[in-house]
Amino acid sequence: MGQYRIHYFYPVILIKETAMNVNTMRKVDQWVGIPFCFIISPFCWLADLLRSAKTQMPDTRKTLFIELSEMGSALIADPAMRKLKRESSAELYFVIFRKKKISTVIDLELFSRFTALLSFFSGARSRIGFTNLHDEGLYRGNLINKPVRYNPHVHVGVNFISLINKALGLFDNAYSTVAIHPNELQLEKAVVREEKITSIKTKIKNLYAEWGNENIVLLNVNASDLLPQRRWQQEKFAEVGRELLQNFQDIIIIMTGAPAEKDYVQHVTTMIGDKRCINSAGYFSFEELVPLYSVSTFMLTNDSGPAHFAAVTPLKVFVLFGPETPALYLPLGNAEPFYLGLPCSPCVSASNHRKTSCITRPCITGIESAVVFDRLQKYLQEKSIN
């Protein structure tokens, strides 16, 4: 990521939060978060009044970013963080406040009461985050004293940049009236040292001894428990994998995943049933993913964290979208979506805390494996020509 100082204390909080059932998290945020925000709002209003916090320009010298739900969103926020660093020389932090005397908090979450409370208790004078403005619902008091209207019709990365423009004082009210150039949404690419490339190739060779530098295709078949409706069917991943291996002799498939996903990934690996398809779930560390992406040809993945992690490399990523939309969440790298865009899509949003009761999931299950294979086949053919 960019050349700024980030203190990675937030994974501890992330682990604690995701250890709880997702529906329980939503209920706690609603039934505990709303009354807490209501009770604390008068004290927040008084504190802001005494410190003239609402009228003063944010002091961004020490700025805290809060993003607890998914690591992928943190990658989308990277251009916004780099802009703040570039234009104000801010020292940036993730969820560490009192000892560092944080002056400004930027809440990246979409209407989480918990992060609004964190923002207030950080002691920061300026607390920047999204507001529903005239939209009904999404109440979280007045804990955010420099609000920005969340726009559900533009990419989340654009919304994040709007928070930074607010911190820089580029507009006065809640409406982000400053145009955002596409160049502002460019991720800074990772620099992968040669020894990292050598090391990852050695690990691939150890994983599959017969590897002779054939092209590497990555399949990421799982998705986080936050929204399991994003998972494309295992049998369709298997169909695509089999077709790829039957039609291209110069590729191997590496199935990726976390250690806890090993059995899920193995099920797809077994269905593909080819020695050139290898289950690597839990084999590569998080730090080794970028070098792995750097030596691979493309990745087919559900809408999940790896699609965004790969965005810091040139890797071509094909992302399967269902209950969410690429208009808001397409990775900022070399990404291309598969998306049906049904009349009901997207069915999850900030206004329903990304919850859907749809069981049949035609938005994702309706994506045909033949369509996916045809596109991947064409891409591989184009690569061989070039």
C-alpha positions in Angstrom: 0.0 0.0 0.0 1.0 3.6 0.0 4.0 5.2 1.6 2.4 6.2 4.9 2.6 5.0 8.4 -0.1 2.6 9.5 -0.2 0.9 12.8 -1.8 -2.5 12.3 -3.6 -2.9 15.6 -7.0 -3.3 14.0 -6.8 -7.1 13.1 -7.3 -7.8 16.8 -10.6 -6.0 16.8 -11.5 -7.5 13.4 -11.0 -11.0 14.8 -13.1 -10.4 17.9 -15.9 -9.0 15.8 -16.0 -11.7 13.1 -15.8 -14.4 15.8 -19.4 -13.4 16.6 -22.2 -14.6 14.4 -22.9 -12.0 11.7 -26.6 -11.8 12.5 -25.8 -11.3 16.1 -23.5 -8.5 15.2 -26.3 -6.8 13.3 -28.7 -7.2 16.1 -26.3 -5.8 18.7 -25.5 -2.8 16.4 -29.3 -2.2 16.1 -30.7 -2.9 19.6 -27.6 -1.8 21.6 -26.1 0.7 19.2 -29.2 2.9 18.6 -29.9 3.5 22.3 -26.3 4.1 23.1 -26.0 6.6 20.3 -29.2 8.3 21.5 -28.0 8.5 25.1 -24.5 9.8 24.2 -25.6 12.3 21.5 -26.4 15.1 24.0 -22.9 14.8 25.6 -21.4 14.7 22.2 -23.3 17.8 21.2 -22.1 19.6 24.4 -18.5 18.6 24.0 -18.5 19.7 20.3 -20.0 23.0 21.3 -17.5 23.7 24.0 -14.6 22.9 21.7 -16.1 24.6 18.6 -15.5 21.3 16.9 -18.1 21.6 14.2 -17.0 25.0 12.9 -13.2 24.5 13.0 -11.2 23.1 10.1 -10.2 19.5 10.8 -6.6 19.1 12.2 -5.5 16.1 10.2 -1.9 15.8 11.6 -2.9 12.6 13.3 -5.8 10.9 11.6 -7.5 7.6 12.6 -9.3 5.5 10.0 -11.8 2.9 11.2 -12.8 0.0 9.0 -13.7 -3.2 10.9 -16.0 -5.2 8.6 -13.9 -6.4 5.7 -10.3 -6.2 4.6 -11.3 -5.6 1.0 -12.8 -2.3 1.8 -9.6 -1.2 3.4 -7.9 -1.7 0.0 -10.6 0.4 -1.7 -9.8 3.1 0.8 -6.1 3.1 -0.1 -6.4 5.9 -2.7 -8.3 8.1 -0.2 -5.7 7.5 2.5 -2.8 8.4 0.1 -4.6 11.6 -0.9 -4.9 12.7 2.7 -1.2 11.9 3.3 -0.1 13.6 0.1 -2.1 16.8 0.6 -1.9 17.3 4.3 1.2 15.3 5.4 -1.1 13.5 7.9 0.2 10.6 10.1 -2.3 7.8 9.6 -3.5 5.2 12.1 -6.0 2.4 12.2 -7.9 2.0 15.4 -5.4 3.3 18.0 -6.2 6.6 19.6 -5.7 7.8 23.1 -1.9 7.2 23.4 -1.4 8.9 20.0 -3.7 11.9 20.8 -5.7 11.5 17.5 -7.0 14.8 16.2 -9.3 13.5 13.4 -11.2 10.3 12.9 -12.4 9.1 9.5 -15.1 6.5 9.9 -15.1 4.3 6.7 -17.9 2.1 7.8 -21.4 2.5 6.3 -23.6 3.6 9.3 -22.2 1.3 11.9 -23.2 2.6 15.4 -20.2 0.8 17.0 -17.6 2.7 14.9 -19.5 6.0 15.5 -19.2 5.3 19.2 -15.5 4.5 18.7 -15.1 7.8 16.9 -16.5 9.8 19.8 -14.6 8.0 22.5 -11.4 8.4 20.6 -11.4 12.0 21.9 -10.8 13.4 18.4 -12.1 16.9 17.9 -13.1 16.2 14.2 -15.1 13.1 13.4 -15.8 12.6 9.7 -18.1 9.9 8.5 -21.2 9.2 6.4 -24.6 10.6 7.1 -28.1 9.6 5.9 -29.0 13.3 5.8 -32.7 13.3 4.6 -32.9 9.6 4.1 -34.9 7.8 6.8 -33.4 5.2 9.1 -29.7 4.5 9.6 -29.8 6.5 12.9 -26.5 6.8 14.8 -27.1 10.1 16.6 -24.9 13.1 16.0 -21.6 11.4 17.0 -20.2 12.3 13.6 -19.7 16.0 13.7 -18.5 16.6 10.1 -20.8 14.4 8.1 -20.7 13.6 4.4 -23.8 12.3 2.6 -23.3 8.7 1.5 -24.1 8.3 -2.2 -25.3 4.7 -2.9 -25.0 5.4 -6.7 -21.3 5.8 -7.0 -18.3 3.5 -6.2 -17.4 3.1 -2.6 -13.9 4.4 -3.5 -15.5 7.7 -4.6 -17.4 7.9 -1.3 -14.1 7.4 0.6 -12.4 10.1 -1.4 -15.3 12.4 -0.4 -14.5 11.8 3.2 -10.9 13.0 2.6 -12.1 16.1 0.7 -14.2 16.9 3.7 -11.2 16.5 6.0 -9.2 18.8 3.7 -12.0 21.5 3.9 -12.8 21.3 0.2 -16.6 21.6 0.8 -18.7 23.0 3.6 -21.9 21.1 4.0 -22.7 17.4 3.8 -22.8 17.3 0.0 -19.6 16.3 -1.6 -19.6 18.9 -4.4 -16.0 18.4 -5.5 -15.4 16.4 -8.7 -13.2 13.3 -8.3 -10.9 12.4 -11.1 -10.6 8.7 -12.0 -6.8 9.0 -11.4 -7.6 9.6 -7.7 -8.9 6.1 -7.5 -5.7 4.4 -8.7 -4.1 2.0 -6.2 -0.4 2.2 -5.6 1.1 -1.1 -6.9 3.2 -3.3 -4.7 6.9 -3.7 -5.3 7.7 -7.4 -5.1 11.4 -8.1 -4.6 13.0 -10.8 -6.7 13.8 -13.0 -3.7 10.1 -13.0 -2.9 9.4 -14.2 -6.4 12.0 -16.9 -6.1 10.7 -18.0 -2.8 7.1 -18.3 -4.0 8.2 -20.3 -7.1 10.0 -22.7 -4.8 6.9 -23.1 -2.7 4.8 -23.8 -5.8 7.4 -26.4 -6.9 7.2 -28.0 -3.4 3.4 -28.0 -3.6 3.4 -29.5 -7.1 6.7 -31.2 -8.0 5.8 -31.6 -11.7 5.4 -27.8 -12.2 7.6 -26.7 -15.1 6.7 -23.0 -15.1 3.3 -23.5 -16.8 0.9 -20.6 -16.5 -0.7 -20.4 -13.1 -4.5 -20.0 -12.9 -5.9 -19.2 -9.4 -9.4 -20.2 -8.3 -10.7 -18.6 -5.1 -13.9 -20.5 -4.5 -15.0 -19.4 -1.0 -16.2 -16.1 0.4 -16.4 -14.7 4.0 -19.2 -15.6 6.3 -20.3 -12.0 6.4 -22.3 -12.6 3.2 -22.2 -16.3 2.2 -24.7 -15.5 -0.6 -21.7 -14.3 -2.6 -20.5 -17.9 -3.1 -20.8 -19.2 -6.7 -21.7 -23.0 -6.7 -18.8 -25.4 -6.1 -19.9 -27.5 -9.0 -19.7 -24.6 -11.4 -16.2 -23.7 -10.2 -15.4 -27.4 -10.9 -16.9 -27.3 -14.4 -14.8 -24.3 -15.3 -11.7 -25.8 -13.8 -12.1 -29.1 -15.7 -12.7 -27.2 -19.0 -9.6 -25.1 -18.5 -7.4 -28.1 -17.9 -8.8 -30.1 -20.8 -8.3 -27.2 -23.3 -5.0 -25.8 -22.1 -2.1 -28.1 -21.4 0.2 -25.2 -20.5 -1.6 -24.3 -17.2 -2.0 -25.5 -13.7 -4.7 -24.5 -11.3 -3.9 -23.5 -7.8 -6.9 -23.4 -5.5 -6.5 -20.7 -2.8 -8.0 -20.2 0.6 -7.5 -19.7 4.3 -6.6 -22.7 6.5 -10.2 -22.9 7.8 -11.4 -23.2 4.2 -9.3 -26.2 3.3 -12.1 -28.8 3.3 -14.4 -26.5 1.3 -11.6 -25.9 -1.2 -10.8 -29.6 -1.3 -14.3 -30.5 -2.3 -14.0 -28.4 -5.5 -10.5 -29.8 -6.1 -11.8 -33.3 -5.9 -14.6 -32.6 -8.3 -12.1 -31.2 -10.8 -10.2 -34.4 -10.4 -6.9 -33.5 -12.2 -3.4 -33.7 -10.8 -2.8 -30.3 -12.3 -5.3 -28.8 -9.9 -3.8 -28.3 -6.4 -5.4 -27.3 -3.1 -3.2 -24.7 -1.5 -5.7 -23.5 1.2 -3.6 -22.6 4.2 -0.3 -23.2 2.4 0.5 -19.6 1.5 0.7 -17.0 4.2 -1.1 -13.7 3.9 2.3 -12.0 3.1 2.9 -14.4 0.3 -0.3 -13.6 -1.6 1.1 -10.6 -3.4 4.1 -12.5 -4.8 1.8 -15.4 -5.7 -0.5 -13.0 -7.6 2.5 -11.5 -9.3 3.6 -14.8 -10.9 0.1 -15.9 -11.9 -1.9 -15.4 -15.1 -5.3 -14.7 -13.8 -7.7 -15.4 -10.9 -11.3 -16.3 -10.9 -12.9 -15.5 -7.6 -16.1 -14.8 -5.7 -16.6 -11.2 -4.6 -14.3 -11.3 -1.6 -11.0 -10.1 -0.1 -8.6 -11.7 -2.5 -10.1 -9.9 -5.4 -9.1 -6.6 -3.7 -5.7 -7.8 -2.4 -4.8 -8.7 -6.0 -5.5 -5.1 -7.0 -2.1 -4.0 -5.9 -0.6 -6.3 -8.6 -1.1 -6.3 -12.4 -3.0 -9.7 -12.1 -6.1 -10.0 -14.2 -9.0 -10.8 -11.8 -12.4 -12.0 -12.8 -14.9 -11.4 -10.1 -18.3 -13.1 -9.7 -20.9 -10.7 -8.4 -24.3 -11.6 -7.1 -26.1 -9.8 -4.2 -23.7 -6.8 -4.4 -22.9 -4.8 -7.5 -19.6 -4.1 -9.3 -20.8 -0.5 -9.7 -20.0 0.0 -6.0 -17.4 -2.7 -5.2 -15.4 -3.7 -8.2 -11.8 -3.9 -7.2 -9.7 -1.0 -8.2 -7.1 -3.1 -10.0 -7.2 -5.0 -13.3 -10.7 -6.5 -12.6 -13.6 -7.6 -14.7 -17.0 -8.7 -13.3 -19.4 -11.4 -14.1 -22.8 -9.9 -13.2 -26.3 -10.6 -14.2 -27.8 -7.4 -12.9 -31.2 -8.8 -12.1 -34.1 -6.4 -11.3 -33.7 -7.4 -7.6 -29.9 -6.7 -7.6 -28.2 -5.6 -5.6 -30.3 -6.8 -2.6 -27.8 -5.8 0.0 -26.8 -2.3 0.8 -25.8 0.1 3.6 -29.5 0.6 4.4 -30.1 -3.0 5.3 -26.7 -3.7 6.9 -25.8 -5.9 4.0 -28.4 -8.5 4.9 -30.6 -10.5 2.6 -33.1 -13.3 3.2 -32.9 -14.6 -0.4 -32.1 -18.3 -0.3 -32.2 -19.3 -4.0 -29.7 -16.6 -5.0 -30.4 -16.5 -8.7 -28.2 -13.5 -9.1 -25.1 -15.6 -8.5 -26.4 -19.2 -9.2 -27.7 -18.0 -12.5 -24.2 -17.2 -13.9 -23.5 -20.0 -16.3 -20.2 -21.9 -16.1 -20.1 -21.9 -19.9 -20.2 -18.2 -20.1 -17.4 -17.9 -17.6 -15.3 -20.5 -19.3 -15.8 -18.8 -22.7 -14.4 -15.5 -21.4 -11.5 -17.2 -19.6 -10.7 -19.2 -22.7 -10.6 -16.1 -24.8 -8.3 -14.4 -22.3 -5.8 -17.2 -22.3 -5.9 -17.3 -26.0 -5.2 -13.6 -26.2 -2.3 -14.0 -23.7 -0.7 -16.8 -25.8 -0.9 -14.7 -28.9 0.7 -11.7 -27.2 
